Each structure stands twice: as structure tokens, then as C-alpha cells.
Amino acid sequence: MLRSTIHSIHLSIPDHDAKKALKGTVLANNSYTRDIAEGAVRSGAADFVSFGRPYISTPDLAERFEEGQPLNPDAPYEVYWDSSKGAEGYIDFPTYKA
């Protein structure tokens, strides 16, 4: 049963220290690669790792991680944050073509 939650906390300490300090579930995020994320979960430093920005430019991120496919280059901030373009630059990134 979830008793409490912290929506967002920006720490300047490693995830494994956060796990010890919070004594609860840790969802890590911020510039993780697939390999670093897997290591964080395997080591117990984090329970989960989420990916935000990589999903914008690589909509099939999970499948690419599973299959070892390369990711699309990261989109510049302006591409997906300029609401005057509507969906352009936010939902039109290509999926992997074998």
C-alpha cells in the first residue's frame, strides 16, 4: 500500500543514497541510458527508471531498447516546446526501420 509520495524531488545525491534516505520506492529519471538504467535497477539503487525526453524523439524507445536498435538524435528543446507548431515536431519522429 502506498502511504506517501514525493511527486518531484531534485537531489544532488546518487540514487542509491536517495533509496537509503527515503526508505521507499525510488523512480529515477534524468539523462539515463539503457545500460545505466538497468544497472541502477539491478543494484537496487532505484526501483524504476523513467525516460522523458528520449521518448519524444524516439517514440518506440522500449522496442529499441529490447532489440538493441539505435535511438534517434535528441530533439532540440524548441522543436517540442513551441506550441505554435501544433503537433509538428512532437509526434512526427520516425520509428525504427530495419
Helices and strands as residue ranges (DSSP letters): H 15-22, E 27-28, H 34-43, E 48-49, H 53-57, H 61-67, H 77-81, G 83-85
